[in-house]
Amino acid sequence: MSFCERCGRRSRLQLVEIEGARMYVCPDCSRFGKAMKEEKDVPSPVSTVLRPKPERSAKPDALTKRSKELAEDYPRRIQRAREKKGWSREELGRKLSERVSIITKLENGEMRPPDSLIKKLERTLEIELMEYVEEIHMTAGAGSRGMTLADFIVYKDR
Ligand SMILES: [Zn+2]
C-alpha cells in the first residue's frame, strides 16, 4: 500500500501512463491513464533461434558408368527363345553340350550362367542376354544413407 501519485489517496497502486508520464496511482485514477506493465523494459533475450543446417547440395556427386551385365530376366529370355525354336530342354542342352539340369537351373533362375555359357546361349538361341546398365557410383559421403549400389542401377531398354 502506498499513496496515489495523482490524488494522494492511500491505496493499492498501479503503474499507469497519464499524458506521457508514468505514475503509480490508485484504481480510480488509473482510469485516466493507460495501464502499463510494471516490468522494466527488458530487452528481448538475444534470439537463439537455431537455423536448420542447410541441406547438402541437392545432388550428390556421382559418377556414371555404363556397363553390360547379365539381364535380370535371363531365365525368361532363355526359355522363350528355346520355345520359339521348338527345342526341348534336352535338345538345348545337347546343342550347348550342357546337362539338362543346367538348362533347368538357368530357366528357373537358380543359376547364373558363366560368361562362356552366356556367349554360347546367345549364339545358339540368337538372343541377347547381356544388357547395358547405368551404374552410378556414389562418392564417399553419400554412402552413409543406407543406400546400396543397387538403388542406383537403372536398367535400360525395358
Ligand atoms: Zn488516485
Residues whose N, C-alpha, C, O or C-beta is under 5 A from the ligand:
A	BS01	ZN	C4 R6 C7 G8 R9 V25 C26 C29
